[in-house]
Amino acid sequence: MGEVLGKVLVVDDDEVIRQLIAVNLNLEGFEVVTATDGQDCLERVLDVMPDVITLDVMMPFLDGWTTAQRLRTEEATSHIKVVLITARAQDDDKIRGWGIGVDAYLTKPFDPAELIQVVRELAAGAKE
């Protein structure tokens, strides 16, 4: 088994999408942990301490916007790279994401190869 490229916390309320992302990243050599929504993410993030979090925006309980905002405002998690993955592709949504301080923004349906590339770059940057 090769070197682990990094640890990724995959957050999505849709099990199919969550598993799709997890399997693709796993095959690339990432250690993957999953969470079902923003609240689950915030409860698990300190135990997992991922290099990168992929975060769906539209989720019940706690959406991706609020989750990303909380990750950014907590000192213990403010350094973690965040990729928002959403069907909301409007410019104002992207501007909102950049305003929160997310590191990347992918729109659904996304290309798994693009996701892997973005996560790979962010994980490499997190290790520097």
ABEGO torsion letter per residue (X at the ends): XBBBAEBBBBBBABAAAAAAAAAAAAAAGBBBBBBABAAAAAAAAAAAGBABBBBBABBBGBBAAAAAAAAAABAAAAABBBBBBBABABAAAAAAAAAAGBABBBBOBBBAAAAAAAAAAAAAAAAX
